[in-house]
Amino acid sequence: MINFAVGPVPSSENVRAIGSLDTPYFRTPEFSHTMLENERLLCNLAHAPEGSRAIFPTCSGTGAMEAAIMGLLDPINDKAIVVDGGSFGHRFRSMLELHGIDNVPIELVPGTPLTEADLEAINVGDCTAFLVNLGETSQGVLYDASLIGRFCREHDLFLIVDGISSFLADPFDMESMGADVLITDAQKALACPPGVAPMVLSPDAVKRANSLTQPCMYLNLYDMLKNQERGQTPFTPAVTTLLQIHERLAALDAAGGAKAEVARCADVANDFRNRIFSAGLPFQMRLASPSNAVTYIESPYVSAKALFALLKDEYGIWLCPNGGEKGDTSFRVGHIGNHPLSDNVLLVAALVDACGRLEPKHDKEANK
Ligand SMILES: *Cc1c(COP(=O)(O)O)cnc(C)c1O
């Protein structure tokens, strides 16, 4: 099976090997040492400013998004600008609503990048924070980190970045962007099984977490930061996933760090896009500010649902389907995780073969 979803994604052999072992007990000096190493390695990969901290909440990425909102924003004093350009941006916005944080949404036409004009149009007024999914995975779009960073510096906004699909796939430098929080996820470019959503907090974010009263016991940032000082977690963590994350972080570090991994991922994405161009398939790739993590593909003539099922059942290949009304006319292909370039060769050959077998939709229907 070759999995081109945007998470979970294929893992390295060493990461998979750890998954086959019994889970060790974790209140030990050995596990604490591994966790302190995880913190150091993650802060390095993110190029976090001096004095930053990393924590490893046991939850999916959505849990870390919510932990950030509950633990770092205050319903009385904060008001957040939030980029809503797809389903993940919309999720941030819904969470702000749920937790009573006043917000100013920037609604983008799905699939379009954030522009300077979008930012200039905002009435910043008494806003204190800015939330963005740097890579809007649902649309395959990467937003401009330096544009956002400049804007937040200029207006003194506390910047929370969901880098869940873009971290290690696209260039990211926490310090130069001026981000206060980076949210990641085990099963995206970290290429581990799900269960942990690592976060990096700048010194300002740590200060906020320690000074706000958090109405939450399980996803409490203050508790997590306190425990992580000695390499521990408040409750039983996803121990095996954390050991796999350690293997992966150490391997990335040894192989040249974030820069090398981003370059590798860019190679995989560009190779795939070039092959799709050359194959002359009836697809349209969306390439205005694309993330290296994923390619969004319009398929007006061939049913994306039929294509997904055919590739899964007869070629052993998983595409990344889209939900909602675009579910049958578009799909995505992920490039993160342990994909050698040869996976692209197999995928494009399968797409060519499958498109030849599937009945094209009537032009009339396709033009609807
Ligand atoms: C995958 C993803 C998430 C979180 O998804 P979970 O299912 O909660 O792990 C959040 N934001 C972005 C941008 C993502 O790509």
The ligand as an ORCA input file, in Angstrom:
! r2SCAN-3c Opt
* xyz 0 1
  C      -4.090     17.832      9.802
  C      -4.261     19.230     10.186
  C      -4.811     19.582     11.430
  C      -5.218     18.661     12.530
  O      -5.838     17.532     12.221
  P      -6.061     16.398     13.318
  O      -6.983     15.473     12.602
  O      -6.665     17.013     14.512
  O      -4.706     15.799     13.589
  C      -4.905     20.927     11.743
  N      -4.483     21.870     10.907
  C      -3.941     21.580      9.714
  C      -3.474     22.689      8.852
  C      -3.814     20.249      9.319
  O      -3.256     19.959      8.136
*
